[in-house]
Amino acid sequence: MTIPNSDELLLITRDTRGVITLTLNDPARFNALGSEMLTVLQQALDEAGRDESVRVVVLAAAGKAFCAGHNLKDMAANPDLAYYQKLFAQCSRMMLTIHKLPVPVIARVQGMATAAGCQLVAQCDLAVAADSASFATSGIHYGLFCATPSVPLVRNVPAKRAMEMLLTGDFMDAPTALAQGLVNRVVPADVLDAEVEQLVQSILQKPRVALAMGKALVYQQRELGMDAAYQLAGQTMATNMMDAAAQEGARAFAEKRQPAWKR
């Protein structure tokens, strides 16, 4: 089994449009989220968040699996509470970075996504899956309830469906994941890249500042009561409307033309 070194664990590509693709590259271990993988992912996401020319992040994976979650062999070899606390804190920080990134993050799911790998799909803003992909919060099979994966999972799929996944660890196929809201689109594997690109193209046609405000607002208001949510949403729209892109969009609508904004 060939294990990539830390410089090879994550492949990073960027095109001239500001689209960054981060590819998990440890197929022999099913792209497990060990400490090294989490470290390189964190670094790449932090850099993307600081770069105002970045427009979209695509999270992909090499091999048959998208991500199998944490490496249980490593966890079994380190029966220490401090080790486990550090690992799960590191993973939670990475997931929250995706959540707070000012650009959309799209999961490109070509294979199995289990435990923290399923969490990773749920944490991304959008997800496109091959019809052969599958999803599970499978830790319960090994006596470990998928507590951290439950956080984004219950914010993606209905509560009873999430509980079934968490309590049984059973797999959900791609069509069911689509029906339940875990992914946005399901396509044959040979057109997966084309489907992701279609989504990327649509996002690139929109102003970055409006997308950033909108992403932050959607997640913030979801955690609030209705009164507070409307207050926050109204303020966000008013602030958004003061932006040059929104002003140009409004003028373009009134003048029955396409907006000419800097994206």
Summary of the structure (lengths in Angstrom):
residues: 263
radius of gyration: 19.3
end to end distance: 44.6
largest distance: 66.6
contacts: 836
relative contact order: 0.10
helix: 53%
strand: 16%
